[in-house]
Amino acid sequence: MSRPPRTASSRWCAGSRSRRKSHSIKEAHVSLADILRPGAGIRRLAIASHGPPPVPEPVVREREAAARERAREEATRTYEAQMVELRQEARDLADGLFQRLTRELAGLQDDLRSALPYLVLQAVRRVLAGVEFDGQIVAAVVKEVLHDNHLDGEPVVVQLHPEDLEALHRIQPSPFKEDQLLRFEAGEGLKRGDCVLRSRFGRVDSRIETKLRHLEQSLLHR
């Protein structure tokens, strides 16, 4: 297919466009050459920006304050959660310790209950070992045994350790009434502080060792 013949008008328009384009390219090259030419100095270039406008300073400060507040609140929530967890752990630890102490105290009470009679008896024996049985103490022992067994006014034979009997006879006046039907004699195998009564009702064993056995039995059955 053959092209239509170019007219003088079309040739002039084409030539005009070519000259304008060549002129623009030349200006661009000249401008770039001028900029890069040594000693030409630095020229200010205005760069058009089509992004968002800069944020005002008050808005920036407000946003930073809000960010700090959010961080503070988050730190507070984390701290409170940790404190709740620590308190729970402390309560669990305290409960565990209390239960353990309760078990150990129960075991200790059982041990003390078992050892108490022995400890008491040992303490009493130590005390009695240091007692000086003079006549007044011996008389008090005899009166207590007579009263506890309701033997006042009854014919009674009182058996004592020989030294206790001698200490009792040294008391003047006698601590016993004349109308009491008492006869004192030294008892065989008795220790200081022992007392044995004989009457029509039978024999009353009031030796210290017998009293200690009764004390032990009462402590064991508490």
Backbone as CSV, one residue per row, in Angstrom:
resi,resn,N_x,N_y,N_z,CA_x,CA_y,CA_z,C_x,C_y,C_z
1,MET,0.868,-1.181,0.000,0.000,0.000,0.000,0.894,1.216,0.000
2,SER,0.740,2.157,-0.905,1.607,3.321,-1.044,1.209,4.406,-0.122
3,ARG,2.216,5.173,0.504,1.954,6.276,1.428,1.478,7.479,0.629
4,PRO,0.642,8.321,1.240,0.203,9.531,0.554,1.352,10.496,0.440
5,PRO,1.451,11.308,-0.544,2.557,12.257,-0.722,2.550,13.315,0.341
6,ARG,3.745,13.640,0.870,3.874,14.644,1.940,3.718,16.025,1.333
7,THR,2.920,16.762,2.033,2.699,18.136,1.580,3.702,19.051,2.224
8,ALA,3.762,20.286,1.730,4.693,21.274,2.290,4.372,21.585,3.713
9,SER,3.070,21.570,4.088,2.632,21.877,5.470,3.099,20.812,6.424
10,SER,2.946,19.560,6.045,3.361,18.461,6.936,4.862,18.464,7.097
11,ARG,5.608,18.816,5.991,7.060,18.846,6.148,7.476,19.960,7.079
12,TRP,6.769,21.041,7.120,7.135,22.160,8.019,6.861,21.813,9.463
13,CYS,5.733,21.137,9.751,5.383,20.748,11.146,6.406,19.764,11.679
14,ALA,6.778,18.807,10.870,7.756,17.810,11.323,9.088,18.470,11.601
15,GLY,9.484,19.376,10.772,10.741,20.057,10.985,10.725,20.901,12.219
16,SER,9.608,21.560,12.477,9.476,22.402,13.679,9.605,21.557,14.945
17,ARG,8.937,20.362,14.973,9.008,19.504,16.179,10.439,19.010,16.397
18,SER,11.106,18.697,15.356,12.481,18.210,15.454,13.400,19.277,16.001
19,ARG,13.190,20.516,15.557,14.035,21.597,16.052,13.792,21.861,17.527
20,ARG,12.450,21.801,17.978,12.166,22.042,19.409,12.801,20.959,20.280
21,LYS,12.697,19.703,19.860,13.256,18.593,20.647,14.765,18.725,20.728
22,SER,15.400,19.077,19.644,16.847,19.235,19.638,17.261,20.382,20.540
23,HIS,16.471,21.454,20.515,16.772,22.601,21.377,16.660,22.233,22.832
24,SER,15.600,21.449,23.231,15.407,21.041,24.639,16.544,20.165,25.090
25,ILE,16.979,19.217,24.235,18.087,18.328,24.605,19.355,19.128,24.804
26,LYS,19.551,20.112,23.937,20.743,20.943,24.030,20.751,21.734,25.321
27,GLU,19.563,22.293,25.692,19.476,23.056,26.939,19.778,22.158,28.138
28,ALA,19.238,20.920,28.080,19.478,19.997,29.203,20.947,19.684,29.316
29,HIS,21.607,19.446,28.152,23.037,19.156,28.193,23.817,20.355,28.660
30,VAL,23.431,21.537,28.240,24.128,22.744,28.676,23.978,22.944,30.160
31,SER,22.768,22.749,30.678,22.527,22.947,32.107,23.337,21.958,32.918
32,LEU,23.395,20.695,32.545,24.155,19.679,33.265,25.647,19.977,33.183
33,ALA,26.080,20.440,31.979,27.493,20.799,31.832,27.852,21.972,32.712
34,ASP,26.945,22.951,32.756,27.201,24.103,33.620,27.317,23.696,35.082
35,ILE,26.456,22.755,35.473,26.456,22.338,36.906,27.746,21.626,37.243
36,LEU,28.223,20.793,36.300,29.400,19.966,36.577,30.699,20.695,36.250
37,ARG,30.648,21.889,35.690,31.852,22.603,35.318,32.635,23.006,36.554
38,PRO,33.940,22.750,36.610,34.751,23.130,37.783,34.672,24.617,38.010
39,GLY,34.534,24.984,39.319,34.478,26.381,39.694,33.133,26.994,39.502
40,ALA,32.190,26.224,39.035,30.870,26.818,38.797,30.103,26.987,40.091
41,GLY,30.586,26.376,41.203,29.874,26.504,42.479,28.722,25.521,42.561
42,ILE,28.131,25.500,43.685,27.017,24.572,43.934,25.717,25.316,43.745
43,ARG,24.905,24.809,42.866,23.604,25.430,42.618,22.510,24.692,43.382
44,ARG,21.597,25.413,43.858,20.482,24.839,44.605,19.525,24.167,43.644
45,LEU,19.189,22.949,43.974,18.230,22.174,43.181,16.981,21.960,43.992
46,ALA,15.895,22.311,43.470,14.607,22.101,44.140,14.031,20.785,43.670
47,ILE,13.840,19.853,44.639,13.308,18.530,44.311,11.862,18.470,44.750
48,ALA,11.052,18.230,43.827,9.620,18.152,44.151,9.342,16.832,44.846
49,SER,8.616,16.890,45.949,8.243,15.682,46.703,6.736,15.529,46.681
50,HIS,6.317,14.325,46.350,4.882,14.051,46.338,4.441,13.199,47.521
51,GLY,5.310,13.005,48.670,4.957,12.216,49.867,4.103,13.032,50.823
52,PRO,3.800,12.453,52.017,2.964,13.148,53.009,3.708,14.342,53.584
53,PRO,2.985,15.325,54.018,3.617,16.515,54.597,4.277,16.175,55.927
54,PRO,5.287,16.914,56.354,5.953,16.651,57.636,4.986,16.819,58.813
55,VAL,5.215,15.994,59.858,4.347,16.023,61.046,4.758,17.197,61.920
56,PRO,3.804,18.006,62.359,4.138,19.142,63.228,4.791,18.666,64.534
57,GLU,5.642,19.518,65.093,6.366,19.179,66.315,5.438,18.867,67.497
58,PRO,4.367,19.621,67.751,3.466,19.273,68.872,2.864,17.878,68.721
59,VAL,2.542,17.531,67.467,1.968,16.201,67.248,3.002,15.117,67.544
60,VAL,4.255,15.389,67.152,5.325,14.426,67.438,5.487,14.236,68.937
61,ARG,5.498,15.351,69.686,5.646,15.250,71.145,4.462,14.508,71.772
62,GLU,3.280,14.782,71.261,2.090,14.099,71.793,2.164,12.595,71.541
63,ARG,2.614,12.234,70.333,2.741,10.806,70.021,3.811,10.141,70.884
64,GLU,4.919,10.843,71.100,5.976,10.275,71.943,5.476,10.102,73.375
65,ALA,4.719,11.090,73.891,4.174,10.979,75.242,3.204,9.804,75.342
66,ALA,2.373,9.631,74.309,1.429,8.507,74.306,2.177,7.184,74.277
67,ALA,3.265,7.111,73.512,4.060,5.882,73.452,4.689,5.580,74.802
68,ARG,5.207,6.646,75.468,5.780,6.433,76.797,4.731,5.967,77.790
69,GLU,3.534,6.527,77.710,2.450,6.130,78.619,2.059,4.675,78.394
70,ARG,1.987,4.275,77.118,1.665,2.869,76.837,2.746,1.941,77.376
71,ALA,4.008,2.359,77.228,5.104,1.539,77.748,5.049,1.451,79.272
72,ARG,4.723,2.568,79.917,4.613,2.567,81.382,3.485,1.656,81.841
73,GLU,2.333,1.743,81.185,1.201,0.888,81.551,1.528,-0.585,81.354
74,GLU,2.216,-0.874,80.262,2.595,-2.265,80.003,3.564,-2.765,81.073
75,ALA,4.531,-1.905,81.444,5.473,-2.287,82.499,4.758,-2.480,83.832
76,THR,3.765,-1.617,84.110,2.993,-1.753,85.345,2.217,-3.061,85.371
77,ARG,1.576,-3.399,84.253,0.823,-4.660,84.194,1.763,-5.852,84.377
78,THR,2.928,-5.781,83.744,3.892,-6.883,83.897,4.362,-7.006,85.337
79,TYR,4.635,-5.858,85.981,5.088,-5.865,87.371,4.008,-6.427,88.292
80,GLU,2.765,-5.975,88.074,1.673,-6.465,88.919,1.464,-7.964,88.739
81,ALA,1.559,-8.444,87.514,1.412,-9.883,87.270,2.525,-10.664,87.971
82,GLN,3.749,-10.139,87.923,4.863,-10.806,88.589,4.675,-10.803,90.103
83,MET,4.160,-9.683,90.641,3.936,-9.621,92.079,2.871,-10.614,92.511
84,VAL,1.797,-10.743,91.720,0.761,-11.726,92.031,1.349,-13.135,92.031
85,GLU,2.187,-13.411,91.052,2.818,-14.729,90.970,3.748,-14.966,92.157
86,LEU,4.521,-13.935,92.542,5.422,-14.076,93.670,4.656,-14.279,94.973
87,ARG,3.540,-13.534,95.127,2.745,-13.706,96.338,2.168,-15.114,96.420
88,GLN,1.714,-15.634,95.293,1.185,-16.995,95.271,2.268,-18.006,95.613
89,GLU,3.469,-17.789,95.057,4.574,-18.694,95.371,4.926,-18.609,96.855
90,ALA,4.881,-17.385,97.419,5.179,-17.231,98.843,4.131,-17.941,99.699
91,ARG,2.845,-17.816,99.314,1.792,-18.509,100.057,1.960,-20.022,99.974
92,ASP,2.278,-20.510,98.781,2.488,-21.954,98.623,3.663,-22.418,99.472
93,LEU,4.732,-21.606,99.476,5.896,-21.968,100.284,5.554,-21.962,101.767
94,ALA,4.805,-20.935,102.207,4.426,-20.851,103.620,3.532,-22.026,104.006
95,ASP,2.582,-22.367,103.127,1.708,-23.509,103.421,2.516,-24.793,103.525
96,GLY,3.458,-24.958,102.616,4.293,-26.157,102.671,5.125,-26.223,103.943
97,LEU,5.708,-25.074,104.326,6.497,-25.040,105.550,5.629,-25.296,106.773
98,PHE,4.411,-24.716,106.773,3.519,-24.910,107.918,3.133,-26.381,108.057
99,GLN,2.802,-27.014,106.936,2.456,-28.429,106.988,3.645,-29.272,107.460
100,ARG,4.829,-28.921,106.953,6.018,-29.668,107.380,6.283,-29.476,108.864
101,LEU,6.173,-28.218,109.342,6.382,-27.958,110.760,5.337,-28.666,111.613
102,THR,4.092,-28.704,111.102,3.042,-29.397,111.846,3.382,-30.870,112.006
103,ARG,3.834,-31.491,110.906,4.210,-32.898,110.993,5.395,-33.108,111.934
104,GLU,6.390,-32.204,111.816,7.565,-32.358,112.665,7.234,-32.102,114.132
105,LEU,6.345,-31.126,114.395,5.950,-30.864,115.777,5.166,-32.033,116.350
106,ALA,4.317,-32.626,115.499,3.575,-33.796,115.974,4.541,-34.918,116.354
107,GLY,5.540,-35.130,115.498,6.541,-36.139,115.832,7.332,-35.772,117.067
108,LEU,7.650,-34.469,117.208,8.390,-34.017,118.384,7.562,-34.189,119.654
109,GLN,6.257,-33.925,119.567,5.392,-34.118,120.728,5.356,-35.578,121.141
110,ASP,5.302,-36.458,120.144,5.321,-37.887,120.471,6.631,-38.262,121.154
111,ASP,7.736,-37.718,120.623,9.035,-38.017,121.239,9.109,-37.471,122.662
112,LEU,8.621,-36.227,122.835,8.645,-35.639,124.177,7.732,-36.393,125.134
113,ARG,6.577,-36.814,124.611,5.652,-37.566,125.462,6.277,-38.881,125.914
114,SER,7.036,-39.479,125.003,7.699,-40.732,125.372,8.856,-40.494,126.336
115,ALA,9.558,-39.382,126.148,10.738,-39.107,126.968,10.398,-38.393,128.270
116,LEU,9.186,-37.815,128.356,8.846,-37.007,129.534,8.937,-37.780,130.843
117,PRO,8.367,-38.971,130.938,8.486,-39.693,132.215,9.935,-39.889,132.647
118,TYR,10.766,-40.284,131.701,12.171,-40.498,132.030,12.820,-39.199,132.503
119,LEU,12.532,-38.090,131.776,13.137,-36.803,132.145,12.677,-36.348,133.520
120,VAL,11.383,-36.509,133.801,10.846,-36.092,135.102,11.455,-36.917,136.224
121,LEU,11.519,-38.216,136.004,12.067,-39.091,137.047,13.534,-38.778,137.315
122,GLN,14.274,-38.518,136.234,15.676,-38.173,136.429,15.816,-36.868,137.200
123,ALA,14.951,-35.904,136.883,15.008,-34.618,137.590,14.651,-34.802,139.072
124,VAL,13.629,-35.616,139.347,13.231,-35.841,140.747,14.347,-36.547,141.499
125,ARG,14.961,-37.520,140.855,16.051,-38.244,141.519,17.215,-37.308,141.844
126,ARG,17.497,-36.403,140.916,18.589,-35.457,141.186,18.250,-34.556,142.379
127,VAL,16.978,-34.134,142.433,16.556,-33.279,143.545,16.634,-34.040,144.870
128,LEU,16.131,-35.271,144.865,16.133,-36.057,146.100,17.542,-36.400,146.555
129,ALA,18.441,-36.526,145.566,19.819,-36.856,145.942,20.469,-35.727,146.736
130,GLY,19.978,-34.517,146.562,20.557,-33.397,147.287,19.782,-32.987,148.524
131,VAL,18.747,-33.745,148.895,17.928,-33.394,150.060,18.611,-33.880,151.341
132,GLU,18.646,-33.018,152.339,19.136,-33.387,153.661,17.935,-33.789,154.514
133,PHE,17.817,-35.069,154.788,16.657,-35.564,155.530,16.894,-35.370,157.040
134,ASP,16.495,-34.195,157.511,16.581,-33.947,158.952,15.302,-34.426,159.627
135,GLY,15.208,-34.211,160.904,14.057,-34.713,161.656,12.742,-34.113,161.206
136,GLN,12.725,-32.824,160.836,11.487,-32.178,160.416,10.967,-32.778,159.106
137,ILE,11.871,-33.052,158.181,11.449,-33.646,156.909,10.929,-35.056,157.137
138,VAL,11.599,-35.821,157.975,11.145,-37.189,158.250,9.770,-37.170,158.901
139,ALA,9.559,-36.269,159.841,8.253,-36.167,160.489,7.176,-35.792,159.474
140,ALA,7.488,-34.882,158.543,6.510,-34.496,157.529,6.163,-35.686,156.631
141,VAL,7.144,-36.517,156.296,6.899,-37.704,155.463,5.948,-38.657,156.186
142,VAL,6.207,-38.909,157.446,5.377,-39.844,158.211,3.952,-39.317,158.340
143,LYS,3.785,-38.021,158.615,2.445,-37.442,158.751,1.663,-37.539,157.438
144,GLU,2.345,-37.280,156.325,1.679,-37.353,155.024,1.189,-38.766,154.743
145,VAL,2.019,-39.778,155.049,1.626,-41.161,154.777,0.445,-41.561,155.669
146,LEU,0.476,-41.176,156.940,-0.631,-41.483,157.841,-1.926,-40.836,157.370
147,HIS,-1.841,-39.562,156.949,-3.043,-38.844,156.531,-3.598,-39.415,155.228
148,ASP,-2.736,-39.707,154.268,-3.194,-40.216,152.974,-3.859,-41.577,153.107
149,ASN,-3.490,-42.352,154.092,-4.037,-43.699,154.254,-5.047,-43.780,155.390
150,HIS,-5.439,-42.619,155.932,-6.481,-42.542,156.969,-6.168,-43.463,158.153
151,LEU,-4.938,-43.386,158.650,-4.513,-44.238,159.753,-4.324,-43.446,161.040
152,ASP,-4.801,-42.202,161.077,-4.686,-41.429,162.306,-5.522,-42.104,163.403
153,GLY,-4.918,-42.298,164.566,-5.624,-42.933,165.677,-5.614,-44.445,165.636
154,GLU,-4.990,-45.028,164.656,-4.895,-46.477,164.529,-3.527,-46.944,165.015
155,PRO,-3.474,-48.127,165.607,-2.169,-48.689,165.969,-1.358,-48.954,164.702
156,VAL,-0.218,-48.328,164.603,0.585,-48.409,163.385,2.052,-48.575,163.779
157,VAL,2.742,-49.426,163.005,4.185,-49.560,163.137,4.800,-48.796,161.969
158,VAL,5.659,-47.813,162.285,6.307,-46.985,161.280,7.758,-47.439,161.133
159,GLN,8.127,-47.873,159.937,9.488,-48.311,159.655,10.214,-47.240,158.837
160,LEU,11.412,-46.870,159.314,12.202,-45.825,158.668,13.647,-46.311,158.522
161,HIS,14.400,-45.555,157.715,15.831,-45.781,157.631,16.441,-45.458,158.996
162,PRO,17.453,-46.187,159.446,18.004,-45.945,160.779,18.414,-44.496,161.026
163,GLU,19.025,-43.841,160.046,19.421,-42.444,160.244,18.208,-41.538,160.324
164,ASP,17.147,-41.827,159.536,15.915,-41.035,159.628,15.272,-41.236,161.004
165,LEU,15.301,-42.437,161.514,14.720,-42.719,162.830,15.469,-41.962,163.917
166,GLU,16.777,-41.930,163.810,17.581,-41.200,164.795,17.312,-39.705,164.703
167,ALA,17.186,-39.154,163.472,16.887,-37.729,163.317,15.518,-37.389,163.870
168,LEU,14.552,-38.303,163.734,13.204,-38.062,164.254,13.209,-38.035,165.772
169,HIS,14.000,-38.908,166.419,14.037,-38.966,167.875,14.725,-37.744,168.469
170,ARG,15.521,-37.025,167.678,16.206,-35.842,168.197,15.272,-34.633,168.289
171,ILE,14.088,-34.710,167.664,13.171,-33.569,167.690,12.517,-33.499,169.072
172,GLN,12.611,-32.350,169.689,11.972,-32.115,170.982,11.223,-30.799,170.933
173,PRO,9.948,-30.781,171.281,9.151,-31.950,171.672,8.803,-32.813,170.461
174,SER,8.247,-33.959,170.694,7.910,-34.890,169.613,6.840,-34.275,168.718
175,PRO,6.970,-34.431,167.439,5.969,-33.889,166.528,4.667,-34.689,166.497
176,PHE,4.607,-35.751,167.208,3.410,-36.595,167.201,2.731,-36.548,168.573
177,LYS,1.399,-36.610,168.542,0.616,-36.548,169.765,0.804,-37.833,170.585
178,GLU,0.633,-37.687,171.899,0.828,-38.835,172.772,-0.266,-39.880,172.599
179,ASP,-1.480,-39.430,172.120,-2.557,-40.393,171.991,-2.485,-41.183,170.677
180,GLN,-1.534,-40.838,169.823,-1.368,-41.591,168.580,-0.662,-42.905,168.910
181,LEU,-1.231,-43.978,168.442,-0.691,-45.304,168.737,0.368,-45.667,167.708
182,LEU,1.515,-45.016,167.829,2.586,-45.198,166.861,3.786,-45.860,167.523
183,ARG,4.389,-46.744,166.770,5.624,-47.377,167.207,6.615,-47.291,166.065
184,PHE,7.762,-46.660,166.339,8.775,-46.447,165.305,9.874,-47.485,165.445
185,GLU,10.320,-47.954,164.274,11.413,-48.915,164.262,12.194,-48.786,162.965
186,ALA,13.419,-49.248,162.995,14.263,-49.217,161.798,13.835,-50.334,160.851
187,GLY,13.671,-49.968,159.555,13.268,-50.949,158.557,14.460,-51.459,157.768
188,GLU,14.445,-52.716,157.471,15.564,-53.311,156.759,15.438,-53.018,155.262
189,GLY,16.542,-52.601,154.659,16.582,-52.348,153.211,15.965,-51.027,152.789
190,LEU,15.649,-50.154,153.722,15.064,-48.853,153.379,16.155,-47.818,153.135
191,LYS,15.838,-46.813,152.294,16.762,-45.720,151.993,16.293,-44.469,152.706
192,ARG,17.160,-43.470,152.698,16.792,-42.196,153.310,15.545,-41.634,152.628
193,GLY,14.555,-41.260,153.453,13.299,-40.731,152.935,12.216,-41.777,152.736
194,ASP,12.574,-43.078,152.869,11.575,-44.135,152.728,10.748,-44.253,154.010
195,CYS,9.521,-44.748,153.820,8.641,-44.957,154.954,7.702,-46.121,154.631
196,VAL,7.576,-47.085,155.570,6.679,-48.219,155.408,5.817,-48.318,156.663
197,LEU,4.514,-48.440,156.460,3.578,-48.547,157.572,3.011,-49.972,157.632
198,ARG,2.810,-50.447,158.877,2.144,-51.730,159.087,1.009,-51.508,160.077
199,SER,-0.188,-51.959,159.694,-1.363,-51.820,160.547,-2.257,-53.036,160.366
200,ARG,-3.409,-53.015,161.027,-4.340,-54.125,160.870,-4.939,-54.174,159.466
201,PHE,-4.752,-53.098,158.730,-5.252,-53.071,157.346,-4.227,-53.595,156.338
202,GLY,-3.013,-53.824,156.789,-1.994,-54.327,155.898,-0.762,-53.436,155.866
203,ARG,-0.002,-53.597,154.806,1.270,-52.896,154.668,1.121,-51.775,153.653
204,VAL,1.653,-50.597,153.978,1.640,-49.435,153.081,3.079,-49.141,152.688
205,ASP,3.340,-49.292,151.404,4.689,-49.050,150.866,4.780,-47.606,150.401
206,SER,5.494,-46.810,151.134,5.662,-45.405,150.780,7.137,-45.085,150.552
207,ARG,7.855,-46.038,149.979,9.247,-45.783,149.647,9.322,-44.794,148.474
208,ILE,10.414,-44.093,148.396,10.582,-43.097,147.330,10.541,-43.765,145.967
209,GLU,11.171,-44.892,145.816,11.183,-45.585,144.528,9.778,-46.001,144.128
210,THR,8.967,-46.408,145.071,7.580,-46.776,144.768,6.797,-45.547,144.300
211,LYS,7.007,-44.425,144.957,6.337,-43.191,144.546,6.767,-42.776,143.141
212,LEU,8.040,-42.971,142.825,8.513,-42.624,141.484,7.880,-43.520,140.416
213,ARG,7.688,-44.784,140.721,7.032,-45.676,139.761,5.584,-45.251,139.523
214,HIS,4.901,-44.860,140.594,3.526,-44.370,140.439,3.494,-43.090,139.603
215,LEU,4.466,-42.234,139.836,4.546,-41.001,139.047,4.787,-41.318,137.583
216,GLU,5.663,-42.256,137.310,5.944,-42.653,135.929,4.701,-43.205,135.251
217,GLN,3.954,-44.047,135.945,2.748,-44.617,135.366,1.710,-43.534,135.072
218,SER,1.586,-42.568,135.954,0.615,-41.488,135.716,1.016,-40.630,134.522
219,LEU,2.322,-40.416,134.340,2.789,-39.629,133.192,2.605,-40.392,131.889
220,LEU,2.812,-41.695,131.903,2.671,-42.490,130.689,1.232,-42.600,130.218
221,HIS,0.280,-42.522,131.127,-1.127,-42.704,130.762,-1.873,-41.393,130.608
222,ARG,-1.146,-40.296,130.501,-1.812,-39.010,130.251,-2.261,-38.915,128.810
